Amino acid sequence: MSDSTSLVGSPPSKPKTPPPIDDGPLEPVNGTVQPPTVPPPNRPGRATNQLMYLKNTVMKAVWKHQFGWPFQTPVDAMKLNIPDYHKIIKHPMDFGTIKKRLDNNYYWSAKECIKDFNTVFTNCYVYNKAGEDIVVMAQTLEKLFLTKIASMPKEEQETNPPPKEITKPVKKEKGPSLPSPSLPGAGGARPVRSMSVTSSTTEQSSLESLAPITTTT
């Protein structure tokens, strides 16, 4: 019985995951590769507390660091005169692409965003030699990245459920409530009844007032 209760409680807390991101090898254009930053229609992203933390805390810290500038844009193999870069690095990634993806709610979960961060560092380590300036800069940024990730919320929760806006047309229900009293009352039936009662009482009082007058004459 315990298994059945766990199965009943699990679906609302764990939403269905979309298909994995397909960032296949992209061909460079003028020496650079720009990965997609807008979520495809068949794989919408989300806004979660962990992704907001990555956007507002982790990305800002890494972006503003003095060693962050070489990683803010895609690697330009033509300007840097490294024609073999895209032959060795099959999945280029940079902080600018991650930042755009966070702004566009490209990610479904924080794990996908963290994977992109790690790809930036590993690409640098794979292509460059140990001890080079760019590698030391990447190692410094990676340490900062890991320290910030340690303070990230442990449980990921979605922050903005959009279907709440559908409650607006409910206000139209006030319309059918108006004809319900008008049907049995026939519009002004109630005031007519009150007037009939007052008229009958006034007629009786007027007759009573006239009666003694006639007797005196």
C-alpha positions in Angstrom: 0.0 0.0 0.0 2.9 2.3 0.7 4.0 2.1 -3.0 0.5 3.2 -4.2 0.6 6.2 -2.0 4.0 7.2 -3.2 3.0 6.9 -6.8 -0.1 9.0 -6.2 1.9 11.8 -4.6 4.8 11.8 -7.0 3.2 13.1 -10.3 2.4 16.6 -9.1 5.8 17.2 -7.5 7.8 15.9 -10.5 6.6 17.3 -13.8 7.3 15.5 -17.1 10.7 16.3 -18.5 10.9 17.4 -22.2 13.1 15.7 -24.7 16.9 16.4 -24.3 18.5 19.4 -25.9 19.8 18.6 -29.3 22.9 20.8 -29.7 24.4 18.8 -32.4 27.7 19.9 -34.1 27.0 23.2 -35.8 29.1 24.5 -38.7 31.0 27.8 -38.1 29.9 30.9 -39.9 32.7 33.4 -40.5 34.8 31.6 -37.9 32.2 31.5 -35.1 29.5 29.1 -34.0 26.4 30.6 -32.3 24.4 28.0 -30.5 20.6 28.5 -30.4 19.3 30.7 -27.6 15.5 30.6 -28.2 13.7 27.4 -27.0 12.1 25.4 -29.9 8.3 25.1 -29.8 8.4 21.4 -29.1 10.7 21.9 -26.1 9.6 25.0 -24.0 11.8 26.1 -21.1 10.8 27.0 -17.6 11.5 29.6 -14.9 12.6 27.9 -11.7 14.2 29.1 -8.4 17.5 27.5 -9.3 17.6 29.0 -12.8 16.9 32.4 -11.3 19.8 31.9 -8.9 22.0 31.0 -11.8 20.9 34.1 -13.7 21.0 36.7 -10.9 23.9 35.4 -8.7 26.1 33.0 -10.6 26.1 34.6 -14.0 26.6 38.1 -12.6 29.5 37.0 -10.5 31.3 35.2 -13.4 30.4 37.9 -15.9 31.8 40.8 -13.9 35.0 39.0 -12.9 38.2 40.4 -14.4 38.9 37.1 -16.1 35.4 36.8 -17.6 35.8 38.8 -20.8 37.4 36.2 -23.0 34.4 33.9 -22.4 31.6 36.4 -23.0 31.4 35.8 -26.7 31.7 32.8 -29.0 35.3 31.9 -30.0 36.2 33.6 -33.3 38.6 31.1 -35.0 39.3 33.6 -37.8 40.3 36.5 -35.6 42.3 34.3 -33.3 43.9 32.5 -36.2 43.1 29.0 -34.8 41.5 27.3 -37.8 41.5 23.9 -36.1 39.4 25.1 -33.1 36.0 23.9 -34.4 37.5 20.6 -35.6 38.6 19.8 -32.0 35.7 21.5 -30.1 32.5 20.0 -31.3 30.2 21.8 -28.9 31.3 25.5 -28.5 29.8 27.4 -25.6 30.3 30.8 -24.0 28.9 33.0 -21.2 27.0 35.2 -23.6 25.0 32.3 -25.0 24.2 31.1 -21.5 23.1 34.6 -20.5 20.7 34.8 -23.5 19.4 31.4 -22.8 18.6 32.4 -19.2 16.9 35.5 -20.4 14.8 33.6 -22.9 13.9 30.7 -20.5 15.7 28.3 -22.8 16.5 25.8 -20.0 14.0 23.3 -18.5 16.2 22.7 -15.4 19.3 24.1 -13.7 21.2 21.0 -14.7 21.1 22.0 -18.3 22.5 25.4 -17.5 25.2 24.0 -15.3 26.2 21.7 -18.1 26.7 24.7 -20.4 28.9 26.4 -17.8 31.0 23.2 -17.5 31.3 23.0 -21.3 32.8 26.5 -21.4 35.6 25.4 -19.0 36.2 22.0 -20.5 36.5 23.4 -24.0 39.2 25.7 -22.7 41.1 22.9 -21.0 40.8 20.6 -24.1 42.0 23.0 -26.7 44.6 25.0 -24.7 47.7 23.8 -22.9 48.0 23.6 -19.2 49.6 26.6 -17.6 48.6 29.1 -20.4 47.0 32.3 -19.3 43.6 31.5 -20.7 43.6 28.2 -18.8 44.5 29.9 -15.5 41.7 32.4 -16.1 39.2 29.5 -16.7 40.4 27.7 -13.6 39.8 30.8 -11.5 36.3 31.3 -13.0 35.5 27.7 -12.4 36.4 27.9 -8.7 34.2 31.0 -8.4 31.4 29.2 -10.2 31.6 26.2 -7.9 31.5 28.3 -4.8 28.4 30.1 -6.0 26.7 26.8 -7.0 27.2 25.5 -3.5 24.7 28.1 -2.2 22.1 27.4 -4.8 18.7 26.2 -3.5 18.7 22.4 -3.2 15.2 21.7 -4.5 14.2 23.1 -7.9 10.7 24.5 -8.1 8.9 26.3 -10.9 8.3 30.0 -10.1 5.7 31.3 -12.5 2.6 29.2 -13.4 0.9 31.0 -16.3 -2.6 29.4 -16.4 -3.9 31.6 -13.5 -4.9 34.3 -16.0 -7.8 32.2 -17.2 -9.8 33.2 -14.2 -10.8 36.6 -15.7 -13.8 35.4 -17.8 -15.4 34.0 -14.6 -16.7 37.5 -13.8 -19.2 37.0 -16.7 -21.2 34.7 -14.4 -22.8 37.7 -12.8 -24.9 38.2 -15.9 -27.1 35.1 -15.6 -27.8 35.9 -12.0 -29.8 39.0 -13.0 -32.6 37.3 -15.0 -33.3 34.7 -12.3 -35.2 37.1 -10.0 -36.8 38.9 -13.0 -38.4 35.7 -14.3 -40.7 34.9 -11.3 -41.1 38.6 -10.4 -42.0 39.7 -13.9 -39.8 42.8 -13.7 -41.7 45.1 -11.3 -43.9 42.6 -9.6 -42.6 43.2 -6.1 -43.2 47.0 -6.1 -46.6 46.4 -7.7 -47.6 44.1 -4.8 -46.4 46.6 -2.3 -48.4 49.3 -4.0 -51.5 47.1 -4.0 -51.2 46.6 -0.3 -50.8 50.3 0.4 -53.7 51.1 -2.0 -56.0 48.6 -0.3 -55.2 50.0 3.1 -55.6 53.6 2.0 -59.0 52.7 0.4 -60.2 51.2 3.7 -59.0 54.2 5.7 -60.7 56.6 3.2 -63.9 54.6 3.5 -63.7 54.7 7.2 -63.1 58.4 7.2 -66.1 58.9 4.9 -68.4 56.8 6.9 -68.7 59.1 9.9 -69.0 62.1 7.6 -72.1 60.6 5.9 -73.7 59.8 9.3 -73.3 63.3 10.5 -75.1 64.6 7.4 
